[in-house]
């Protein structure tokens, strides 16, 4: 059961499942022209060097296996986009009844792990508008009641509040709490709230970071299209016996 008394309709997700779901949500929002995604595009996005923690080195077999596992849980759907290559999309809105902004918040936590509220707001805002920190906190409170978000800092702490997703196994969540124990020990409940540097809406660093992220997303979108065309050319050559 969740804090709100509703039956829990989701369970723990493995690290590859979280990464793949995060990628599907992210790319649907940042590169919609390349979504739904081929297995190869999912692999490339999982392994990209930016906006990921930890870095991974999946191959297409890993991505295919993970997508199929998520499909059995009702979280992904394989679609025929009219080409030779089958594509994949997530089904979180229907399955979990979450909003677009909630999906963006969860995707960032899946892709980068535990982080401060300030960092999370700045990062998730590249996918969906989040006006300010209080807006994010309201979203997080709703997700916490459903068991989808966990606070790693104790109640009353106002600076450097750290949150993570709620899709760990109980044992993994305890390891996560221990990893961030130093942050909890150093938190001072009497300090005023302070967002991470550059997290404030409209700050020069935030604007620059968002611009860089948009440019990276555009480069990645174009790269995905080139890889997709190369894949189709190879399939055509094989069909013609070249």
C-alpha positions, -999 to 999 in steps of 0.1 A, spaced: 0 0 0 11 36 -6 10 64 20 -23 75 4 -38 41 11 -39 31 -26 -28 -4 -36 7 -3 -51 6 -12 -88 44 -12 -93 74 -29 -79 112 -26 -79 129 -21 -112 164 -33 -121 191 -8 -130 188 -16 -167 150 -13 -165 153 21 -149 178 33 -174 158 21 -204 125 36 -191 143 69 -183 157 70 -219 122 64 -234 107 92 -213 135 115 -220 137 110 -258 100 112 -262 102 147 -248 135 160 -261 137 143 -295 101 135 -305 110 131 -342 131 100 -333 104 85 -310 93 57 -307 129 43 -306 146 13 -323 166 -10 -300 198 4 -314 187 40 -306 178 29 -270 213 14 -266 230 45 -278 209 67 -255 215 44 -225 253 47 -230 256 84 -238 282 102 -218 261 132 -207 231 133 -183 238 97 -171 251 84 -138 265 58 -137 278 54 -173 269 21 -189 281 0 -218 250 -19 -229 248 -37 -262 217 -42 -283 210 -76 -267 210 -60 -233 185 -34 -245 163 -59 -262 162 -81 -232 153 -52 -209 126 -39 -233 110 -73 -234 111 -75 -196 95 -41 -193 69 -52 -218 59 -81 -196 53 -56 -168 31 -35 -191 56 -6 -191 68 -7 -228 50 -14 -261 66 -25 -293 51 -6 -323 53 -9 -361 63 25 -373 60 16 -410 97 7 -415 118 -24 -414 129 -18 -378 105 -23 -350 103 6 -324 95 9 -288 77 34 -266 68 35 -229 33 32 -215 37 49 -182 9 74 -185 -16 47 -190 -1 21 -167 7 43 -137 -16 73 -143 12 98 -139 14 133 -154 40 144 -180 58 165 -154 59 135 -130 73 113 -157 100 139 -164 110 140 -127 111 102 -124 131 99 -156 158 122 -142 160 102 -110 163 70 -131 189 84 -154 211 102 -128 202 88 -94 197 106 -61 201 144 -63 192 176 -46 158 193 -53 176 222 -69 195 200 -94 164 179 -101 143 210 -109 169 224 -133 174 190 -151 137 179 -153 128 214 -166 145 206 -199 118 181 -205 87 198 -189 83 233 -175 88 235 -137 85 271 -127 104 271 -94 114 249 -64 81 251 -46 64 238 -77 88 208 -78 83 202 -41 46 199 -46 52 174 -74 76 154 -52 52 153 -23 25 137 -46 50 112 -59 62 104 -23 26 96 -12 25 70 -40 58 55 -31 75 67 -63 99 91 -46 119 88 -14 136 115 6 171 106 18 173 136 41 153 138 74 121 159 79 129 196 87 161 198 66 158 228 44 192 230 26 205 203 2 174 181 4 182 149 -15 156 128 -32 157 95 -51 131 73 -68 112 46 -50 119 17 -73 148 1 -55 145 -32 -36 144 -26 2 181 -37 4 192 -14 -24 173 15 -8 192 10 25 225 10 6 214 42 -10 206 58 23 240 47 37 257 62 6 241 96 13 245 95 51 273 120 51 249 146 34 223 139 61 248 143 89 260 176 76 226 191 69 216 220 90 179 223 96 182 260 107 198 272 74 176 289 48 167 270 17 193 272 -10 190 257 -45 220 243 -62 242 268 -82 225 276 -114 192 259 -103 173 292 -99 151 299 -128 165 325 -151 200 325 -138 228 328 -165 242 294 -155 208 277 -157 201 293 -191 235 282 -204 231 247 -191 196 243 -206 210 256 -240 238 231 -239 214 203 -231 191 213 -260 221 213 -284 233 179 -271 198 166 -276 196 179 -312 230 164 -320 219 131 -306 187 133 -325 205 138 -358 230 111 -349 201 87 -342 186 95 -376 219 88 -393 223 55 -375 188 45 -383 194 52 -420 226 32 -419 207 3 -404 180 5 -431 207 5 -458 223 -25 -443 190 -43 -442 183 -34 -478 217 -47 -489 212 -79 -471 178 -83 -487 193 -77 -522 221 -102 -514 249 -76 -516 
